Amino acid sequence: MFTVLRILAKAFGAFFALTLALVLLYSFLPVPVTATMLMDENGITKDWESLDDIDRNLVSAVIAAEDSRFCEHYGFDAEAIEQAMRENLEGGRVRGGSTISQQTAKNVFLWQGGGFFRKGLEAWFTFWIETVWSKRRIMEVYLNVAETGIGTYGAEAGAQRYFGHTAARLSADEASRMAAALPSPKTRSVRNPGGWLARHGNSIERRIGLVRRDGLDACVYN
């Protein structure tokens, strides 16, 4: 029994040390590659950019679309999770309750897909990046590793793919269309959205002003 406990303690200690080392390392170094990228059959197109070189319109757009309480929570938004569960039980369009911090933890350290084990690891890494990284760093990493198209990762590669220019000068319309497609970049059109997706993008664009007015992106820039 004591032997088993010692083995488990050593395994947890090694896991804890590895976790903290990776979180500390990526608190200042670019993330070179992720499991999602490596498993992508379409290849990888990416270009890491400092947040200084990503237009604020995109930051405001993803907060409006994905996580309006990004600056308020500590990685988990209980209200959003509860609302998502309620809406999913009622039927209709299935939505998630993951914050930008949770999505960043998943994208950087883990793999896509569900399951309680992966969700548990996601919560673990979310806690640590919220503890060690600043909100600005979380946003910077998120916008550099998120899948923005087929075989395309990050804001810069996405901007070049869809609009032919850098992420440093995205208009509110362009940023909103990218943000609208983020949950499913392989199937949602950025260049020519139609129907619900077009209306969703327009709604995000209108909310960009509210994000600025109410300081919902202030933690990224202060």
GROMACS elastic network, one bead per residue, 0.5 to 0.9 nm:
[ bonds ]
;  ai    aj funct       b0    kb
    1     4     6  0.52069   500
    1     5     6  0.62934   500
    1     6     6  0.86883   500
    2     6     6  0.60985   500
    2     7     6  0.86039   500
    3     6     6  0.50971   500
    3     7     6  0.62412   500
    3     8     6  0.86356   500
    4     7     6  0.51051   500
    4     8     6  0.61547   500
    4     9     6  0.85185   500
    5     8     6  0.50508   500
    5     9     6  0.59959   500
    5    10     6  0.85295   500
    6     9     6  0.50117   500
    6    10     6  0.61065   500
    6    11     6  0.85109   500
    7    10     6  0.51534   500
    7    11     6  0.60954   500
    7    12     6  0.85968   500
    8    11     6  0.50160   500
    8    12     6  0.60990   500
    8    13     6  0.84442   500
    9    12     6  0.51767   500
    9    13     6  0.60364   500
    9    14     6  0.85922   500
   10    14     6  0.61111   500
   10    15     6  0.85294   500
   11    14     6  0.51687   500
   11    15     6  0.61626   500
   11    16     6  0.85488   500
   12    16     6  0.59496   500
   12    17     6  0.84693   500
   13    16     6  0.50597   500
   13    17     6  0.60919   500
   13    18     6  0.85461   500
   14    17     6  0.51267   500
   14    18     6  0.60920   500
   14    19     6  0.84701   500
   15    18     6  0.51615   500
   15    19     6  0.59959   500
   15    20     6  0.85640   500
   16    19     6  0.51145   500
   16    20     6  0.61572   500
   16    21     6  0.85054   500
   17    20     6  0.52730   500
   17    21     6  0.60334   500
   17    22     6  0.86317   500
   18    21     6  0.50838   500
   18    22     6  0.61758   500
   18    23     6  0.85834   500
   19    22     6  0.53582   500
   19    23     6  0.62044   500
   19    24     6  0.85767   500
   19   125     6  0.75728   500
   19   128     6  0.83465   500
   20    23     6  0.51042   500
   20    24     6  0.59777   500
   20    25     6  0.83878   500
   20   128     6  0.75535   500
   21    24     6  0.51912   500
   21    25     6  0.59812   500
   21    26     6  0.86115   500
   22    25     6  0.50018   500
   22    26     6  0.61140   500
   22    27     6  0.84621   500
   22   109     6  0.86085   500
   23    26     6  0.53383   500
   23    27     6  0.61279   500
   23   125     6  0.80728   500
   23   128     6  0.70397   500
   23   129     6  0.63597   500
   23   132     6  0.73257   500
   23   133     6  0.80812   500
   24    27     6  0.51153   500
   24    28     6  0.75733   500
   24    29     6  0.89703   500
   24   129     6  0.86140   500
   24   132     6  0.71120   500
   24   133     6  0.81644   500
   25    28     6  0.62901   500
   25    29     6  0.61025   500
   25    30     6  0.88295   500
   25    31     6  0.89886   500
   26    30     6  0.63142   500
   26    31     6  0.62754   500
   26   133     6  0.88004   500
   26   141     6  0.85976   500
   27    30     6  0.83440   500
   27   129     6  0.81542   500
   27   132     6  0.73841   500
   27   133     6  0.57849   500
   27   134     6  0.84266   500
   27   137     6  0.69742   500
   27   138     6  0.86010   500
   27   141     6  0.89642   500
   28   133     6  0.89119   500
   28   137     6  0.81880   500
   29    32     6  0.85875   500
   30    48     6  0.70088   500
   30    49     6  0.88169   500
   30   141     6  0.76787   500
   30   144     6  0.86763   500
   31    34     6  0.75309   500
   31    48     6  0.83473   500
   31   108     6  0.73724   500
   31   141     6  0.75695   500
   31   144     6  0.83691   500
   31   145     6  0.77013   500
   32    48     6  0.87100   500
   33    36     6  0.83855   500
   33    37     6  0.64411   500
   33    38     6  0.72601   500
   33   108     6  0.80431   500
   33   145     6  0.82262   500
   34    37     6  0.52206   500
   34    38     6  0.63285   500
   34    39     6  0.87325   500
   34   107     6  0.68656   500
   34   108     6  0.56386   500
   34   109     6  0.69755   500
   34   110     6  0.77892   500
   34   111     6  0.82131   500
   34   145     6  0.77982   500
   35    38     6  0.50665   500
   35    39     6  0.61521   500
   35    40     6  0.85833   500
   35   107     6  0.77750   500
   35   108     6  0.76501   500
   35   109     6  0.74941   500
   35   110     6  0.64981   500
   35   111     6  0.57242   500
   35   112     6  0.84303   500
   36    39     6  0.52657   500
   36    40     6  0.61841   500
   36   107     6  0.69710   500
   36   108     6  0.84824   500
   36   110     6  0.79522   500
   36   111     6  0.58091   500
   36   112     6  0.66639   500
   36   147     6  0.86587   500
   37    40     6  0.51686   500
   37    41     6  0.86629   500
   37    43     6  0.74567   500
   37    44     6  0.62183   500
   37   145     6  0.87964   500
   37   147     6  0.85120   500
   37   151     6  0.77703   500
   37   152     6  0.88618   500
   37   153     6  0.79883   500
   38    41     6  0.81477   500
   38    43     6  0.78974   500
   38    44     6  0.79003   500
   39    42     6  0.88557   500
   39    43     6  0.85259   500
   40    43     6  0.57869   500
   40    44     6  0.72869   500
   40   150     6  0.87365   500
   40   151     6  0.66687   500
   41    44     6  0.87082   500
   41   151     6  0.77851   500
   42   150     6  0.66362   500
   42   152     6  0.86829   500
   43   150     6  0.85548   500
   43   151     6  0.52354   500
   43   152     6  0.81414   500
   44   150     6  0.87427   500
   44   152     6  0.59893   500
   44   153     6  0.71201   500
   45   151     6  0.59587   500
   45   153     6  0.61162   500
   45   154     6  0.86397   500
   45   157     6  0.65136   500
   45   158     6  0.89578   500
   46   144     6  0.79529   500
   46   145     6  0.81949   500
   46   151     6  0.85946   500
   46   152     6  0.61263   500
   46   153     6  0.50003   500
   46   154     6  0.60592   500
   46   155     6  0.85550   500
   46   156     6  0.73369   500
   46   157     6  0.52698   500
   46   158     6  0.83307   500
   47   144     6  0.75924   500
   47   153     6  0.77735   500
   47   154     6  0.68905   500
   47   155     6  0.82637   500
   47   156     6  0.60528   500
   47   157     6  0.59229   500
   48   141     6  0.88963   500
   48   144     6  0.57593   500
   48   145     6  0.82790   500
   48   154     6  0.71303   500
   48   155     6  0.84225   500
   48   156     6  0.72394   500
   48   157     6  0.85827   500
   49    52     6  0.79275   500
   49    53     6  0.61328   500
   49    54     6  0.71320   500
   49   140     6  0.82324   500
   49   143     6  0.88286   500
   49   144     6  0.68910   500
   49   154     6  0.84822   500
   49   155     6  0.81088   500
   49   156     6  0.68467   500
   49   167     6  0.86618   500
   50    53     6  0.53787   500
   50    54     6  0.69482   500
   50   140     6  0.68288   500
   50   141     6  0.89708   500
   50   144     6  0.86222   500
   51    54     6  0.50515   500
   51    55     6  0.79058   500
   51    56     6  0.85942   500
   51   136     6  0.80745   500
   51   137     6  0.83723   500
   51   139     6  0.79864   500
   51   140     6  0.52891   500
   51   141     6  0.86524   500
   51   143     6  0.82510   500
   51   144     6  0.89025   500
   51   168     6  0.88957   500
   52    55     6  0.76490   500
   52    56     6  0.86817   500
   52   168     6  0.79191   500
   53   156     6  0.88420   500
   53   166     6  0.84520   500
   53   167     6  0.68608   500
   53   169     6  0.85133   500
   54    57     6  0.84130   500
   54    58     6  0.73085   500
   54    59     6  0.80350   500
   54   140     6  0.87038   500
   54   143     6  0.85205   500
   54   155     6  0.72870   500
   54   156     6  0.75566   500
   54   166     6  0.81121   500
   54   167     6  0.50073   500
   54   169     6  0.73916   500
   54   170     6  0.80187   500
   55    58     6  0.57860   500
   55    59     6  0.71744   500
   55   167     6  0.59923   500
   55   169     6  0.55254   500
   55   170     6  0.57535   500
   55   171     6  0.81438   500
   55   175     6  0.84091   500
   56    59     6  0.50356   500
   56    60     6  0.61827   500
   56    61     6  0.84164   500
   56   168     6  0.83018   500
   56   169     6  0.88115   500
   56   170     6  0.83176   500
   57    60     6  0.52006   500
   57    61     6  0.59580   500
   57    62     6  0.87021   500
   57   169     6  0.86145   500
   57   170     6  0.66515   500
   57   171     6  0.66814   500
   57   172     6  0.54796   500
   57   173     6  0.88061   500
   57   174     6  0.86837   500
   57   175     6  0.59085   500
   57   176     6  0.79969   500
   57   205     6  0.89767   500
   57   208     6  0.72429   500
   58    62     6  0.61432   500
   58    63     6  0.85002   500
   58   143     6  0.87023   500
   58   155     6  0.83285   500
   58   167     6  0.83617   500
   58   170     6  0.71169   500
   58   171     6  0.84069   500
   58   172     6  0.74635   500
   58   174     6  0.83055   500
   58   176     6  0.70660   500
   58   178     6  0.79447   500
   58   179     6  0.72549   500
   58   208     6  0.89870   500
   59    62     6  0.54865   500
   59    63     6  0.63190   500
   59    64     6  0.86465   500
   59   139     6  0.75853   500
   59   143     6  0.82008   500
   59   175     6  0.83365   500
   59   217     6  0.73791   500
   59   220     6  0.84804   500
   60    63     6  0.51939   500
   60    64     6  0.60922   500
   60    65     6  0.85862   500
   60   175     6  0.85853   500
   60   176     6  0.89039   500
   60   207     6  0.84268   500
   60   208     6  0.55265   500
   60   209     6  0.83463   500
   60   211     6  0.61129   500
   60   212     6  0.72042   500
   60   216     6  0.79578   500
   60   217     6  0.62881   500
   61    64     6  0.50182   500
   61    65     6  0.60359   500
   61    66     6  0.83121   500
   61   172     6  0.77678   500
   61   175     6  0.61710   500
   61   176     6  0.54736   500
   61   177     6  0.88290   500
   61   178     6  0.84848   500
   61   179     6  0.59941   500
   61   180     6  0.85165   500
   61   204     6  0.61886   500
   61   205     6  0.68392   500
   61   207     6  0.76360   500
   61   208     6  0.56947   500
   61   211     6  0.82419   500
   62    66     6  0.54570   500
   62    67     6  0.71455   500
   62    68     6  0.85271   500
   62   100     6  0.84976   500
   62   175     6  0.82492   500
   62   176     6  0.77468   500
   62   178     6  0.85504   500
   62   179     6  0.52700   500
   62   180     6  0.81340   500
   62   182     6  0.85206   500
   62   204     6  0.83893   500
   63    66     6  0.53496   500
   63    68     6  0.50779   500
   63    69     6  0.77967   500
   63    70     6  0.67606   500
   63   100     6  0.80263   500
   63   179     6  0.88465   500
   63   208     6  0.84750   500
   63   211     6  0.75755   500
   63   216     6  0.76081   500
   63   217     6  0.72177   500
   64    67     6  0.63169   500
   64    68     6  0.53521   500
   64   179     6  0.86984   500
   64   204     6  0.60436   500
   64   205     6  0.84532   500
   64   207     6  0.60351   500
   64   208     6  0.63841   500
   64   210     6  0.84120   500
   64   211     6  0.65818   500
   64   216     6  0.85724   500
   65    68     6  0.73155   500
   65   176     6  0.82908   500
   65   179     6  0.64860   500
   65   180     6  0.68166   500
   65   200     6  0.88119   500
   65   201     6  0.87696   500
   65   203     6  0.88189   500
   65   204     6  0.59732   500
   65   207     6  0.84781   500
   66    70     6  0.87770   500
   66    97     6  0.87798   500
   66    98     6  0.81319   500
   66    99     6  0.69044   500
   66   100     6  0.67976   500
   66   179     6  0.80683   500
   66   180     6  0.88974   500
   66   182     6  0.89606   500
   66   183     6  0.86883   500
   67    70     6  0.53375   500
   67    71     6  0.89029   500
   67    77     6  0.85190   500
   67    80     6  0.85357   500
   67    97     6  0.87787   500
   67    98     6  0.80485   500
   67    99     6  0.55705   500
   67   100     6  0.61795   500
   68    71     6  0.78913   500
   68    72     6  0.87063   500
   68    99     6  0.89427   500
   68   211     6  0.78053   500
   68   216     6  0.66697   500
   68   217     6  0.86113   500
   69    72     6  0.51089   500
   69    73     6  0.61302   500
   69    77     6  0.73890   500
   69    99     6  0.84327   500
   69   216     6  0.70485   500
   70    73     6  0.59439   500
   70    74     6  0.81670   500
   70    75     6  0.78724   500
   70    77     6  0.84744   500
   70    99     6  0.71028   500
   70   100     6  0.69693   500
   70   101     6  0.79388   500
   70   135     6  0.81930   500
   70   216     6  0.73667   500
   70   217     6  0.77011   500
   70   219     6  0.84561   500
   71    74     6  0.82295   500
   71   135     6  0.72580   500
   71   215     6  0.88203   500
   71   216     6  0.62738   500
   71   217     6  0.66023   500
   71   218     6  0.72250   500
   71   219     6  0.55385   500
   71   220     6  0.78897   500
   72    75     6  0.89989   500
   72    77     6  0.89079   500
   72   216     6  0.83671   500
   72   219     6  0.87200   500
   73    76     6  0.61424   500
   73    77     6  0.61595   500
   73    99     6  0.89323   500
   74    77     6  0.79287   500
   74   101     6  0.84419   500
   74   126     6  0.87585   500
   74   127     6  0.77264   500
   74   130     6  0.62232   500
   74   131     6  0.83348   500
   75    98     6  0.89457   500
   75    99     6  0.65829   500
   75   100     6  0.78588   500
   75   101     6  0.53461   500
   75   102     6  0.64558   500
   75   123     6  0.84163   500
   75   126     6  0.60030   500
   75   127     6  0.65381   500
   75   129     6  0.85017   500
   75   130     6  0.61142   500
   76    80     6  0.86888   500
   76    81     6  0.83842   500
   76    97     6  0.87887   500
   76    98     6  0.73734   500
   76    99     6  0.62310   500
   76   101     6  0.77652   500
   76   102     6  0.73602   500
   76   123     6  0.84581   500
   76   126     6  0.82374   500
   76   127     6  0.87790   500
   77    80     6  0.54113   500
   77    81     6  0.63303   500
   77    82     6  0.87295   500
   77    97     6  0.74584   500
   77    98     6  0.75907   500
   77    99     6  0.66312   500
   78    81     6  0.51379   500
   78    82     6  0.61061   500
   78    83     6  0.85592   500
   78    97     6  0.83147   500
   79    82     6  0.51819   500
   79    83     6  0.61161   500
   79    84     6  0.85516   500
   79    97     6  0.85294   500
   80    83     6  0.51024   500
   80    84     6  0.60225   500
   80    85     6  0.85627   500
   80    96     6  0.82809   500
   80    97     6  0.51594   500
   80    98     6  0.78017   500
   80    99     6  0.84356   500
   81    84     6  0.51381   500
   81    85     6  0.61938   500
   81    86     6  0.86214   500
   81    96     6  0.71804   500
   81    98     6  0.71278   500
   82    85     6  0.52023   500
   82    86     6  0.62006   500
   82    87     6  0.86984   500
   82    97     6  0.77179   500
   83    86     6  0.50685   500
   83    87     6  0.61288   500
   83    88     6  0.84971   500
   83    97     6  0.77145   500
   84    87     6  0.52066   500
   84    88     6  0.60068   500
   84    89     6  0.85245   500
   84    94     6  0.79185   500
   84    95     6  0.58422   500
   84    96     6  0.57041   500
   84    97     6  0.55482   500
   85    88     6  0.51788   500
   85    89     6  0.61485   500
   85    90     6  0.86661   500
   85    95     6  0.82265   500
   85    96     6  0.79002   500
   85    97     6  0.79392   500
   86    89     6  0.52477   500
   86    90     6  0.63478   500
   86    91     6  0.89165   500
   87    90     6  0.50725   500
   87    91     6  0.64540   500
   87    92     6  0.75731   500
   87    93     6  0.81115   500
   87    94     6  0.74713   500
   87    95     6  0.77104   500
   88    91     6  0.52015   500
   88    92     6  0.68724   500
   88    93     6  0.71920   500
   88    94     6  0.53308   500
   88    95     6  0.67230   500
   88    96     6  0.86183   500
   89    92     6  0.86411   500
   89    94     6  0.88908   500
   91    94     6  0.73526   500
   98   101     6  0.79179   500
   98   102     6  0.57715   500
   98   103     6  0.64795   500
   99   102     6  0.51314   500
   99   103     6  0.62673   500
   99   104     6  0.85483   500
  100   103     6  0.50357   500
  100   104     6  0.60277   500
  100   105     6  0.85953   500
  100   138     6  0.79956   500
  100   139     6  0.75990   500
  100   142     6  0.72937   500
  101   104     6  0.50694   500
  101   105     6  0.62239   500
  101   106     6  0.86640   500
  101   126     6  0.60356   500
  101   127     6  0.88329   500
  101   129     6  0.77089   500
  101   130     6  0.72961   500
  101   135     6  0.85839   500
  101   138     6  0.65263   500
  101   139     6  0.80074   500
  101   142     6  0.79903   500
  102   105     6  0.51097   500
  102   106     6  0.61994   500
  102   107     6  0.85521   500
  102   122     6  0.64456   500
  102   123     6  0.70050   500
  102   125     6  0.80462   500
  102   126     6  0.54201   500
  102   127     6  0.88368   500
  103   106     6  0.50913   500
  103   107     6  0.59715   500
  103   108     6  0.84866   500
  103   122     6  0.83118   500
  103   126     6  0.85381   500
  103   142     6  0.75750   500
  103   146     6  0.84377   500
  104   107     6  0.50985   500
  104   108     6  0.59674   500
  104   109     6  0.83026   500
  104   126     6  0.78491   500
  104   129     6  0.88810   500
  104   138     6  0.69956   500
  104   139     6  0.81919   500
  104   141     6  0.70400   500
  104   142     6  0.51382   500
  104   143     6  0.88108   500
  104   145     6  0.78755   500
  104   146     6  0.77785   500
  105   108     6  0.54252   500
  105   109     6  0.58502   500
  105   110     6  0.72067   500
  105   121     6  0.88508   500
  105   122     6  0.59358   500
  105   123     6  0.80634   500
  105   124     6  0.86811   500
  105   125     6  0.55871   500
  105   126     6  0.53890   500
  105   129     6  0.73971   500
  105   138     6  0.89758   500
  105   142     6  0.86995   500
  106   109     6  0.56772   500
  106   111     6  0.63474   500
  106   112     6  0.72529   500
  106   118     6  0.84830   500
  106   119     6  0.85537   500
  106   121     6  0.83903   500
  106   122     6  0.56122   500
  106   123     6  0.89346   500
  106   125     6  0.79656   500
  106   126     6  0.82488   500
  107   110     6  0.60218   500
  107   111     6  0.66546   500
  107   112     6  0.75043   500
  107   142     6  0.79144   500
  107   145     6  0.67531   500
  107   146     6  0.68236   500
  107   147     6  0.88058   500
  108   111     6  0.82964   500
  108   141     6  0.83066   500
  108   142     6  0.83941   500
  108   145     6  0.70992   500
  108   146     6  0.89278   500
  109   121     6  0.89502   500
  109   122     6  0.81960   500
  109   125     6  0.76305   500
  110   118     6  0.74888   500
  110   121     6  0.78815   500
  110   122     6  0.73513   500
  111   118     6  0.78989   500
  112   118     6  0.87492   500
  113   118     6  0.79863   500
  114   117     6  0.83182   500
  114   118     6  0.64876   500
  114   119     6  0.67897   500
  115   118     6  0.55575   500
  115   119     6  0.62083   500
  115   120     6  0.86230   500
  116   120     6  0.59673   500
  116   121     6  0.86257   500
  117   120     6  0.51041   500
  117   121     6  0.63909   500
  117   122     6  0.86241   500
  118   121     6  0.50708   500
  118   122     6  0.60492   500
  118   123     6  0.86520   500
  119   123     6  0.62325   500
  119   124     6  0.86421   500
  120   123     6  0.51699   500
  120   124     6  0.63323   500
  120   125     6  0.88276   500
  121   125     6  0.62320   500
  121   126     6  0.84107   500
  122   125     6  0.52936   500
  122   126     6  0.59401   500
  122   127     6  0.85849   500
  123   127     6  0.61717   500
  123   128     6  0.87558   500
  124   127     6  0.53455   500
  124   128     6  0.65929   500
  124   129     6  0.89916   500
  125   128     6  0.50877   500
  125   129     6  0.61850   500
  125   130     6  0.84784   500
  126   129     6  0.53662   500
  126   130     6  0.60899   500
  126   131     6  0.84687   500
  127   130     6  0.53124   500
  127   131     6  0.61462   500
  127   132     6  0.87317   500
  128   132     6  0.59691   500
  128   133     6  0.79654   500
  129   132     6  0.51471   500
  129   133     6  0.51378   500
  129   134     6  0.80373   500
  129   138     6  0.73984   500
  130   133     6  0.56721   500
  130   134     6  0.69682   500
  130   135     6  0.74148   500
  130   138     6  0.78719   500
  131   134     6  0.79721   500
  133   136     6  0.79955   500
  133   137     6  0.59318   500
  133   138     6  0.65103   500
  134   137     6  0.51327   500
  134   138     6  0.63598   500
  134   139     6  0.87243   500
  134   219     6  0.85688   500
  134   220     6  0.82789   500
  135   138     6  0.50426   500
  135   139     6  0.62332   500
  135   140     6  0.85626   500
  135   219     6  0.61972   500
  135   220     6  0.58048   500
  136   139     6  0.52038   500
  136   140     6  0.61260   500
  136   141     6  0.86994   500
  136   219     6  0.67842   500
  136   221     6  0.70429   500
  136   222     6  0.88458   500
  137   141     6  0.61117   500
  137   142     6  0.84073   500
  137   220     6  0.80707   500
  138   141     6  0.53166   500
  138   142     6  0.60470   500
  138   143     6  0.86490   500
  138   220     6  0.89029   500
  139   142     6  0.50136   500
  139   143     6  0.61243   500
  139   144     6  0.85926   500
  139   220     6  0.73167   500
  140   143     6  0.53919   500
  140   144     6  0.63773   500
  140   145     6  0.89211   500
  140   220     6  0.89842   500
  141   144     6  0.51243   500
  141   145     6  0.62024   500
  141   146     6  0.83548   500
  141   154     6  0.88381   500
  142   145     6  0.54929   500
  142   146     6  0.57437   500
  142   154     6  0.78908   500
  143   146     6  0.57634   500
  143   147     6  0.88673   500
  143   153     6  0.86026   500
  143   154     6  0.53919   500
  143   155     6  0.55301   500
  143   156     6  0.86342   500
  144   147     6  0.85936   500
  144   153     6  0.67456   500
  144   155     6  0.58809   500
  144   156     6  0.76270   500
  144   157     6  0.88664   500
  145   148     6  0.87209   500
  145   153     6  0.56102   500
  145   155     6  0.82439   500
  146   152     6  0.86923   500
  146   153     6  0.56214   500
  146   154     6  0.53214   500
  146   155     6  0.78114   500
  146   182     6  0.76375   500
  147   150     6  0.77281   500
  147   151     6  0.76244   500
  147   152     6  0.59278   500
  147   154     6  0.62279   500
  147   155     6  0.87225   500
  147   158     6  0.84604   500
  147   182     6  0.69938   500
  147   183     6  0.87391   500
  147   184     6  0.85358   500
  147   185     6  0.65644   500
  147   186     6  0.85706   500
  148   151     6  0.81641   500
  148   152     6  0.55063   500
  148   153     6  0.52800   500
  148   154     6  0.60924   500
  148   155     6  0.69918   500
  148   157     6  0.77635   500
  148   158     6  0.53877   500
  148   159     6  0.88020   500
  148   178     6  0.72466   500
  148   179     6  0.88117   500
  148   181     6  0.75151   500
  148   182     6  0.60498   500
  148   184     6  0.85446   500
  148   185     6  0.54516   500
  148   186     6  0.80542   500
  149   153     6  0.68796   500
  149   157     6  0.88067   500
  149   158     6  0.66456   500
  149   161     6  0.82781   500
  149   181     6  0.84507   500
  149   182     6  0.82606   500
  149   184     6  0.85123   500
  149   186     6  0.55595   500
  149   187     6  0.85372   500
  149   188     6  0.86861   500
  149   189     6  0.89117   500
  149   190     6  0.87107   500
  150   153     6  0.84042   500
  150   185     6  0.68907   500
  150   186     6  0.52751   500
  150   187     6  0.87135   500
  151   186     6  0.86544   500
  152   157     6  0.61709   500
  152   158     6  0.63514   500
  152   161     6  0.80902   500
  153   156     6  0.81044   500
  153   157     6  0.61352   500
  153   158     6  0.67413   500
  154   157     6  0.56598   500
  154   158     6  0.61592   500
  154   159     6  0.86558   500
  155   158     6  0.50642   500
  155   159     6  0.59896   500
  155   160     6  0.85664   500
  155   166     6  0.85731   500
  155   167     6  0.59636   500
  155   178     6  0.85793   500
  156   159     6  0.51757   500
  156   160     6  0.62163   500
  156   161     6  0.85287   500
  156   165     6  0.84615   500
  156   166     6  0.58536   500
  156   168     6  0.80252   500
  157   160     6  0.51919   500
  157   161     6  0.60361   500
  157   162     6  0.86580   500
  157   166     6  0.81252   500
  157   167     6  0.80725   500
  158   161     6  0.50193   500
  158   162     6  0.61091   500
  158   163     6  0.80951   500
  158   166     6  0.88189   500
  158   167     6  0.79006   500
  158   178     6  0.78498   500
  159   162     6  0.54154   500
  159   163     6  0.54194   500
  159   164     6  0.64854   500
  159   165     6  0.60528   500
  159   166     6  0.57523   500
  159   167     6  0.52986   500
  159   168     6  0.89113   500
  159   170     6  0.75388   500
  159   174     6  0.83639   500
  159   175     6  0.87617   500
  159   178     6  0.83221   500
  160   163     6  0.55681   500
  160   166     6  0.58570   500
  160   167     6  0.74940   500
  161   164     6  0.60403   500
  161   165     6  0.82733   500
  162   165     6  0.83962   500
  162   174     6  0.88360   500
  162   178     6  0.88573   500
  162   190     6  0.69619   500
  162   191     6  0.61688   500
  163   166     6  0.82134   500
  163   170     6  0.86745   500
  163   174     6  0.78910   500
  163   191     6  0.79350   500
  165   168     6  0.83201   500
  165   169     6  0.76026   500
  165   170     6  0.82490   500
  166   169     6  0.62176   500
  166   170     6  0.74642   500
  167   170     6  0.56095   500
  167   175     6  0.89069   500
  170   173     6  0.79556   500
  170   174     6  0.58125   500
  170   175     6  0.58233   500
  171   174     6  0.51431   500
  171   175     6  0.60463   500
  171   176     6  0.84349   500
  172   175     6  0.51433   500
  172   176     6  0.59961   500
  172   177     6  0.86071   500
  172   205     6  0.60109   500
  172   206     6  0.88958   500
  172   208     6  0.75906   500
  173   176     6  0.51740   500
  173   177     6  0.62671   500
  173   178     6  0.87569   500
  173   201     6  0.77480   500
  173   202     6  0.75897   500
  173   204     6  0.88568   500
  173   205     6  0.61290   500
  174   177     6  0.52277   500
  174   178     6  0.63376   500
  174   179     6  0.86698   500
  174   190     6  0.82404   500
  174   191     6  0.86997   500
  174   205     6  0.89287   500
  175   178     6  0.51935   500
  175   179     6  0.61478   500
  175   180     6  0.86072   500
  175   201     6  0.89066   500
  175   205     6  0.79062   500
  176   179     6  0.50185   500
  176   180     6  0.60341   500
  176   181     6  0.86553   500
  176   200     6  0.86638   500
  176   201     6  0.52545   500
  176   202     6  0.71437   500
  176   203     6  0.83989   500
  176   204     6  0.56332   500
  176   205     6  0.52859   500
  176   208     6  0.83698   500
  177   180     6  0.51106   500
  177   181     6  0.64015   500
  177   182     6  0.88421   500
  177   189     6  0.83054   500
  177   190     6  0.54419   500
  177   191     6  0.77723   500
  177   193     6  0.78106   500
  177   197     6  0.84825   500
  177   198     6  0.78344   500
  177   200     6  0.85049   500
  177   201     6  0.51678   500
  177   202     6  0.80103   500
  177   204     6  0.82630   500
  177   205     6  0.83154   500
  178   181     6  0.52947   500
  178   182     6  0.63168   500
  178   185     6  0.85330   500
  178   189     6  0.88124   500
  178   190     6  0.59292   500
  178   191     6  0.89189   500
  178   201     6  0.82891   500
  179   182     6  0.52298   500
  179   183     6  0.81076   500
  179   190     6  0.89543   500
  179   201     6  0.75765   500
  179   204     6  0.79179   500
  180   183     6  0.72915   500
  180   184     6  0.86792   500
  180   185     6  0.88351   500
  180   188     6  0.80431   500
  180   190     6  0.79784   500
  180   197     6  0.69869   500
  180   198     6  0.84876   500
  180   200     6  0.65399   500
  180   201     6  0.53943   500
  180   204     6  0.74453   500
  181   184     6  0.57167   500
  181   185     6  0.51007   500
  181   186     6  0.83958   500
  181   187     6  0.80458   500
  181   188     6  0.51536   500
  181   189     6  0.66964   500
  181   190     6  0.63589   500
  181   197     6  0.79708   500
  181   201     6  0.84849   500
  182   185     6  0.51937   500
  182   186     6  0.89362   500
  182   188     6  0.81093   500
  183   188     6  0.84869   500
  184   187     6  0.57607   500
  184   188     6  0.59184   500
  185   188     6  0.53634   500
  185   189     6  0.74817   500
  185   190     6  0.82986   500
  186   189     6  0.80909   500
  188   193     6  0.73564   500
  188   197     6  0.75317   500
  189   192     6  0.58208   500
  189   193     6  0.50573   500
  189   194     6  0.81056   500
  189   197     6  0.80763   500
  190   193     6  0.58155   500
  192   198     6  0.81822   500
  193   196     6  0.83788   500
  193   197     6  0.57271   500
  193   199     6  0.87306   500
  193   201     6  0.83254   500
  194   197     6  0.56425   500
  194   199     6  0.76818   500
  195   198     6  0.54690   500
  195   199     6  0.64643   500
  195   200     6  0.86881   500
  196   199     6  0.51171   500
  196   200     6  0.59884   500
  196   201     6  0.85969   500
  197   201     6  0.61465   500
  197   202     6  0.86076   500
  198   201     6  0.51308   500
  198   202     6  0.62570   500
  198   203     6  0.86464   500
  199   202     6  0.50612   500
  199   203     6  0.61658   500
  199   204     6  0.86845   500
  200   203     6  0.50543   500
  200   204     6  0.62894   500
  200   205     6  0.86942   500
  201   204     6  0.50895   500
  201   205     6  0.62296   500
  201   206     6  0.87500   500
  202   205     6  0.50347   500
  202   206     6  0.63371   500
  202   207     6  0.87379   500
  203   206     6  0.51872   500
  203   207     6  0.63410   500
  203   208     6  0.88953   500
  204   207     6  0.50525   500
  204   208     6  0.63794   500
  205   208     6  0.53217   500
  205   209     6  0.77263   500
  206   209     6  0.62168   500
  206   210     6  0.75325   500
  207   211     6  0.62364   500
  207   212     6  0.87358   500
  208   211     6  0.50906   500
  208   212     6  0.64431   500
  208   213     6  0.86338   500
  209   212     6  0.52126   500
  209   213     6  0.60175   500
  209   214     6  0.85329   500
  210   214     6  0.58704   500
  210   215     6  0.81478   500
  210   216     6  0.80891   500
  211   214     6  0.54676   500
  211   215     6  0.58944   500
  211   217     6  0.64153   500
  211   218     6  0.89278   500
  212   215     6  0.51221   500
  212   216     6  0.64115   500
  212   217     6  0.66954   500
  212   218     6  0.79473   500
  213   216     6  0.78522   500
  214   217     6  0.83767   500
  214   218     6  0.86964   500
  215   219     6  0.81613   500
  216   219     6  0.75801   500
  217   220     6  0.56083   500
  217   221     6  0.70327   500
  217   222     6  0.89425   500
  218   221     6  0.52999   500
  218   222     6  0.57383   500
  219   222     6  0.55529   500
